[in-house]
Amino acid sequence: MSRGKYLSLEEARNSGKLDLFAKEHASKADRDRFERLLDAMSRGVLEDEQTSPPGRGENSTGTQTRQGT
């Protein structure tokens, strides 16, 4: 295993050292923002996002088909 300054994810997975990988790659993310995003992804719609463009009917799926198909 050729190892530089940090353990790679692949090396950590193969050697069972994911805890060491996590320590070497500390998260700088916003946990609250991540949880809101994950929740929105699980629902399938982002907050404040319209599923259909303005002016479409209620029964529209919001999908678009290329002209000529």
Backbone bond lengths (Angstrom), bond angles and torsions (degrees), N, CA, C in turn:
res aa  C-N    CA-C-N  psi(-1)  N-CA   C-N-CA  omega(-1)  CA-C   N-CA-C  phi
1 M - - - 1.440 - - 1.524 107.82 -
2 S 1.330 115.89 114.04 1.460 117.89 177.19 1.521 108.09 -88.64
3 R 1.296 114.95 121.96 1.454 119.79 -173.77 1.520 109.60 -123.69
4 G 1.329 114.58 128.57 1.460 120.14 176.32 1.511 109.67 -89.28
5 K 1.308 115.24 -138.65 1.454 120.87 -178.05 1.527 111.63 -66.15
6 Y 1.323 116.54 -40.77 1.465 121.39 -177.70 1.516 110.82 -122.45
7 L 1.306 115.32 156.22 1.462 123.09 176.13 1.526 107.90 -75.69
8 S 1.322 117.53 131.61 1.465 119.96 177.82 1.527 108.98 -78.97
9 L 1.320 115.86 158.95 1.461 120.25 179.49 1.525 110.64 -61.03
10 E 1.317 116.60 -41.92 1.465 120.20 179.42 1.530 111.18 -61.61
11 E 1.328 116.55 -45.07 1.467 120.30 178.45 1.528 110.79 -63.58
12 A 1.317 116.64 -40.58 1.466 120.31 179.41 1.519 111.18 -63.67
13 R 1.313 116.75 -42.24 1.478 120.50 178.75 1.514 111.09 -64.30
14 N 1.330 116.25 -45.40 1.461 120.60 -177.14 1.524 112.83 -68.22
15 S 1.329 116.89 -32.32 1.468 119.93 -176.58 1.527 113.17 -99.48
16 G 1.344 116.81 0.47 1.460 119.92 179.17 1.522 113.07 71.42
17 K 1.330 116.97 28.58 1.465 120.86 -177.87 1.531 111.50 -113.52
18 L 1.333 116.86 43.82 1.449 120.33 -179.62 1.526 111.57 -65.29
19 D 1.348 117.37 -29.85 1.465 119.73 177.56 1.530 110.94 -63.94
20 L 1.325 116.93 -39.57 1.460 121.04 177.44 1.528 110.51 -66.83
21 F 1.332 116.93 -41.63 1.455 121.43 177.79 1.525 109.91 -59.57
22 A 1.339 117.30 -44.07 1.465 121.42 -179.76 1.527 110.95 -62.82
23 K 1.323 117.34 -38.29 1.467 120.48 178.65 1.527 111.08 -67.50
24 E 1.329 116.63 -38.21 1.456 121.11 -179.37 1.525 112.30 -73.23
25 H 1.322 117.44 -25.40 1.459 122.33 -176.61 1.526 109.52 -120.89
26 A 1.297 115.76 65.57 1.464 120.41 -178.30 1.528 111.15 -61.46
27 S 1.316 115.56 142.24 1.455 121.37 -178.79 1.519 111.46 -76.11
28 K 1.326 114.98 138.03 1.458 120.75 175.36 1.525 108.99 -116.50
29 A 1.317 116.17 19.38 1.457 121.39 -175.62 1.519 111.94 -82.88
30 D 1.306 114.98 162.19 1.455 123.11 175.99 1.527 107.22 -90.49
31 R 1.321 116.93 107.05 1.466 121.28 -174.86 1.521 111.89 -59.02
32 D 1.336 117.64 -43.23 1.458 120.78 -178.94 1.531 110.45 -62.79
33 R 1.327 116.33 -43.01 1.465 120.60 179.04 1.523 110.44 -63.49
34 F 1.333 117.17 -41.84 1.460 121.58 178.68 1.526 110.95 -61.70
35 E 1.332 116.89 -44.73 1.460 120.06 -178.63 1.527 111.73 -65.66
36 R 1.342 117.45 -36.93 1.472 120.42 176.07 1.523 110.21 -64.77
37 L 1.342 116.78 -42.23 1.457 121.22 179.00 1.526 110.99 -64.36
38 L 1.324 116.77 -45.28 1.464 121.22 179.37 1.524 110.63 -61.06
39 D 1.329 117.07 -42.40 1.460 121.36 177.97 1.525 110.52 -62.45
40 A 1.336 116.50 -44.81 1.460 120.34 179.09 1.525 111.07 -63.19
41 M 1.317 116.97 -40.09 1.464 120.72 179.24 1.523 110.86 -64.90
42 S 1.318 116.72 -37.96 1.468 119.29 -178.63 1.526 111.20 -70.21
43 R 1.343 116.76 -26.96 1.462 120.95 176.67 1.517 110.93 -84.19
44 G 1.336 117.92 -20.38 1.452 121.69 177.81 1.516 114.44 92.09
45 V 1.335 118.08 -1.66 1.460 121.37 -179.16 1.515 108.62 -137.32
46 L 1.334 116.30 131.38 1.452 119.93 175.93 1.520 109.55 -76.43
47 E 1.325 116.43 151.53 1.461 120.64 177.95 1.514 109.55 -58.34
48 D 1.312 116.16 143.66 1.464 123.70 178.06 1.525 112.88 62.33
49 E 1.299 118.46 17.56 1.466 120.73 178.94 1.515 108.98 -102.38
50 Q 1.312 116.56 133.39 1.452 120.39 175.54 1.515 107.79 -87.45
51 T 1.325 116.17 138.25 1.459 118.98 179.30 1.514 111.32 -81.79
52 S 1.329 118.12 -21.95 1.456 121.95 178.05 1.515 108.81 -127.57
53 P 1.314 116.80 144.07 1.466 119.02 176.25 1.523 110.05 -62.47
54 P 1.339 118.17 151.95 1.456 120.63 178.76 1.522 110.96 -54.85
55 G 1.332 116.14 141.52 1.454 120.50 177.72 1.513 113.71 94.23
56 R 1.305 118.77 -6.74 1.460 121.13 177.96 1.522 109.13 -83.00
57 G 1.297 116.97 155.13 1.456 122.09 179.19 1.517 111.69 -71.70
58 E 1.331 115.27 163.88 1.468 120.40 -179.64 1.522 112.44 -61.55
59 N 1.313 117.02 -32.62 1.469 121.02 -175.70 1.517 112.91 -87.36
60 S 1.322 118.07 3.83 1.461 121.69 -179.37 1.523 110.23 -73.23
61 T 1.327 116.01 142.02 1.465 120.37 177.37 1.512 111.40 -85.02
62 G 1.336 116.93 -14.34 1.459 120.04 -179.32 1.508 113.37 83.84
63 T 1.343 117.50 0.01 1.457 119.38 178.94 1.517 109.35 -82.57
64 Q 1.299 116.00 153.41 1.452 120.97 -179.39 1.516 108.67 -121.38
65 T 1.324 115.91 142.47 1.463 122.09 178.41 1.518 108.12 -114.21
66 R 1.335 115.99 134.08 1.471 119.75 177.96 1.524 109.96 -61.24
67 Q 1.312 115.44 143.94 1.452 120.04 177.60 1.512 109.09 -65.46
68 G 1.324 115.40 142.52 1.455 120.74 177.52 1.516 113.32 89.98
69 T 1.341 117.71 7.51 1.465 119.01 178.18 1.501 110.67 -106.79
